[in-house]
Amino acid sequence: MKHSIVNRLIIGKSIGFVAGILAFLIMPFMGATLDLKFGLGMVLLYTMVGAFIAFMGIFERHPVLKFKMPWWFTGIYMGLIMHLILILLSYDQLVLMMQQMDIWGMVSPWWVLIDGSILGLIIAFAATKFAGEGKKLPLE
């Protein structure tokens, strides 16, 4: 696969879409009642997480603060931020879902931040490995 921004986007959005579909399909088997709107919202959110991480891979340094941003930092940071938004927008529904699933006593929706950081790390790794990083990437 050629190194380019478009390939980063394809990889990031594909992994995010697959993760969203898996979450949408697996959660009911784990005991959570998931309505269609929330499930589709998660699929779209995970797809956008992939797109944002893919775009952030263009920056090797933070544009304002000027510190170096390796791929793992970008993935974890963007995964955390996007899942923080998910928690803040749907806290009550996440509390109900986490209580229904009750995985090892983790009923707080703040555990979702760990999921976000892991997903971000996976997306950033795959996009960087297969499509490159940095501002010298071609657009094609």
Buried (B, 14 or more C-beta within 10 A) or exposed (E): EEBBBBBBBBBBBBBBBBBBBEBBEEBEEEEBEBEEEBBEBBBEBBBBBBBBBBBBBBBBEEEEEEEEBEBBBBBBBBBBBBBBBBBEEBEEBBBBBBEBBEEEEEBEBEBBBEBBBBBBBBBBBBBBEBBBBEEEBEEE
